[in-house]
Amino acid sequence: MKHLSPGRKVTHWILKMSNFTNSVTEFLLMGFSDTTELQILHSLLFFLIYLVAMLGNLLIVLITTIDRRLHSPMYFFLRNLSIVDACFISITIPKASVNYLVNNRAISVTGCAAQIFLVIFMAYVELTLLTVMACDRYVAIFHPLLYPVVMSPRVCIQMTFICLFTGLLYAGFHTGYTFQLSFCQSNVIHQFFCDIPSLLKISCSETFSNTLSLLGSGLVVVVGCFTFITASYISIFSTVLKFPVKANQRKAFFTCVPHIIVVSLFLISGLYVYLQPPSDSGSIKDIIFSIFYSIIPPFMNPIIYSLRNKQIKEAIRIVMERKLFFLRK
């Protein structure tokens, strides 16, 4: 290197960095702790959360499918939401649990790209489905006579496909745009799963355009959906407050408020993780906020949206009684 001209030195350095970038075949995910006992505890805790979430969501899917009384637009969207939640939590938790249990935090570049794509896709579909569900409740309360026409089975299927198709475009764009970057500073991701903000922090490329596109598209989608959801629930709640029966008011309050809390938790934590400057160093706080948008909603949605519903509880009771009847025979 001492006998090379300045121009050749620069060229040699670029080639060296390029070779390093091409040699990166895996990333290392960060855990909550380096202590073996705590890693096992986190693995078991994650597995327990995953098991409960999967049982709750799959139960909702089963009940709303086999009970004909629940073949309405509201339960159609609840079933789709449960499917999305089951897939959403399956993207991150199993991998993290295995990593903590065997103390192996490696993930391939391909696996990281797939995880990022699926996380963004499921988060987008979850948010848009929640928006569609708010629209469904708004039409049911304010336009009951037009409800069978406005929310016909064909319209429900079309709205679901729009959520899925636009989600594929959204996730595909951000995943592809992210993996055009070079990663030569480090291969350690300060997160328990792959996400775009963590990759932007370790990239040696210019990430301003990536940050700008993530910020702009994220704000448009999140602010738009959250505004519509909040406006719908405020309208619904203000109407219900006019009901003369106090019991109906309390029922509406305990139905709407938990929905808004979970949606707010999902959005605020997601915004915090995805919209903070890439220059900020990773910390345990980022991991905790990621839990709030990637684990808590799939875990809580079956309880808040479905298992507190009288019709679903009645359908579960009937199914259990039938099963016990056949077992006795």
ChimeraX attribute file (.defattr): number of C-alpha atoms within 10 A of each C-alpha:
attribute: neighborCount
match mode: 1-to-1
recipient: residues
	/A:1	8
	/A:2	6
	/A:3	7
	/A:4	10
	/A:5	10
	/A:6	11
	/A:7	9
	/A:8	12
	/A:9	14
	/A:10	12
	/A:11	12
	/A:12	14
	/A:13	12
	/A:14	12
	/A:15	12
	/A:16	12
	/A:17	17
	/A:18	14
	/A:19	12
	/A:20	14
	/A:21	19
	/A:22	12
	/A:23	11
	/A:24	15
	/A:25	12
	/A:26	16
	/A:27	20
	/A:28	20
	/A:29	21
	/A:30	23
	/A:31	21
	/A:32	16
	/A:33	12
	/A:34	11
	/A:35	11
	/A:36	13
	/A:37	12
	/A:38	14
	/A:39	20
	/A:40	18
	/A:41	15
	/A:42	19
	/A:43	21
	/A:44	16
	/A:45	13
	/A:46	19
	/A:47	17
	/A:48	13
	/A:49	16
	/A:50	22
	/A:51	12
	/A:52	15
	/A:53	26
	/A:54	22
	/A:55	14
	/A:56	22
	/A:57	28
	/A:58	18
	/A:59	19
	/A:60	26
	/A:61	20
	/A:62	12
	/A:63	19
	/A:64	23
	/A:65	15
	/A:66	12
	/A:67	14
	/A:68	10
	/A:69	12
	/A:70	17
	/A:71	14
	/A:72	16
	/A:73	21
	/A:74	17
	/A:75	21
	/A:76	19
	/A:77	20
	/A:78	23
	/A:79	25
	/A:80	18
	/A:81	26
	/A:82	26
	/A:83	18
	/A:84	20
	/A:85	28
	/A:86	22
	/A:87	17
	/A:88	23
	/A:89	22
	/A:90	18
	/A:91	18
	/A:92	22
	/A:93	21
	/A:94	14
	/A:95	16
	/A:96	22
	/A:97	23
	/A:98	17
	/A:99	21
	/A:100	26
	/A:101	19
	/A:102	12
	/A:103	16
	/A:104	12
	/A:105	21
	/A:106	18
	/A:107	20
	/A:108	13
	/A:109	16
	/A:110	12
	/A:111	14
	/A:112	23
	/A:113	19
	/A:114	14
	/A:115	19
	/A:116	22
	/A:117	23
	/A:118	21
	/A:119	23
	/A:120	21
	/A:121	24
	/A:122	23
	/A:123	21
	/A:124	22
	/A:125	26
	/A:126	26
	/A:127	21
	/A:128	26
	/A:129	22
	/A:130	20
	/A:131	20
	/A:132	21
	/A:133	21
	/A:134	22
	/A:135	16
	/A:136	19
	/A:137	18
	/A:138	19
	/A:139	19
	/A:140	19
	/A:141	14
	/A:142	13
	/A:143	12
	/A:144	13
	/A:145	11
	/A:146	12
	/A:147	17
	/A:148	14
	/A:149	11
	/A:150	16
	/A:151	19
	/A:152	14
	/A:153	15
	/A:154	11
	/A:155	13
	/A:156	19
	/A:157	15
	/A:158	12
	/A:159	17
	/A:160	18
	/A:161	13
	/A:162	14
	/A:163	19
	/A:164	19
	/A:165	13
	/A:166	15
	/A:167	22
	/A:168	18
	/A:169	12
	/A:170	17
	/A:171	20
	/A:172	17
	/A:173	13
	/A:174	18
	/A:175	22
	/A:176	12
	/A:177	15
	/A:178	22
	/A:179	17
	/A:180	9
	/A:181	17
	/A:182	20
	/A:183	23
	/A:184	18
	/A:185	14
	/A:186	15
	/A:187	19
	/A:188	17
	/A:189	25
	/A:190	24
	/A:191	23
	/A:192	25
	/A:193	24
	/A:194	25
	/A:195	23
	/A:196	24
	/A:197	24
	/A:198	23
	/A:199	25
	/A:200	24
	/A:201	22
	/A:202	21
	/A:203	20
	/A:204	16
	/A:205	14
	/A:206	11
	/A:207	15
	/A:208	12
	/A:209	10
	/A:210	17
	/A:211	19
	/A:212	12
	/A:213	14
	/A:214	18
	/A:215	16
	/A:216	12
	/A:217	13
	/A:218	18
	/A:219	14
	/A:220	10
	/A:221	13
	/A:222	18
	/A:223	13
	/A:224	13
	/A:225	20
	/A:226	19
	/A:227	11
	/A:228	16
	/A:229	23
	/A:230	18
	/A:231	14
	/A:232	20
	/A:233	21
	/A:234	15
	/A:235	13
	/A:236	20
	/A:237	17
	/A:238	13
	/A:239	14
	/A:240	19
	/A:241	15
	/A:242	11
	/A:243	11
	/A:244	9
	/A:245	10
	/A:246	12
	/A:247	10
	/A:248	14
	/A:249	18
	/A:250	13
	/A:251	11
	/A:252	18
	/A:253	14
	/A:254	12
	/A:255	17
	/A:256	18
	/A:257	15
	/A:258	15
	/A:259	20
	/A:260	16
	/A:261	11
	/A:262	19
	/A:263	21
	/A:264	15
	/A:265	17
	/A:266	24
	/A:267	20
	/A:268	15
	/A:269	19
	/A:270	20
	/A:271	18
	/A:272	13
	/A:273	22
	/A:274	19
	/A:275	17
	/A:276	12
	/A:277	15
	/A:278	20
	/A:279	11
	/A:280	10
	/A:281	11
	/A:282	17
	/A:283	12
	/A:284	15
	/A:285	11
	/A:286	18
	/A:287	18
	/A:288	15
	/A:289	18
	/A:290	23
	/A:291	18
	/A:292	18
	/A:293	22
	/A:294	23
	/A:295	21
	/A:296	17
	/A:297	21
	/A:298	31
	/A:299	23
	/A:300	19
	/A:301	22
	/A:302	26
	/A:303	15
	/A:304	18
	/A:305	18
	/A:306	22
	/A:307	18
	/A:308	12
	/A:309	13
	/A:310	10
	/A:311	14
	/A:312	20
	/A:313	15
	/A:314	12
	/A:315	18
	/A:316	19
	/A:317	12
	/A:318	14
	/A:319	15
	/A:320	11
	/A:321	12
	/A:322	12
	/A:323	11
	/A:324	11
	/A:325	10
	/A:326	8
	/A:327	8
	/A:328	7
	/A:329	5
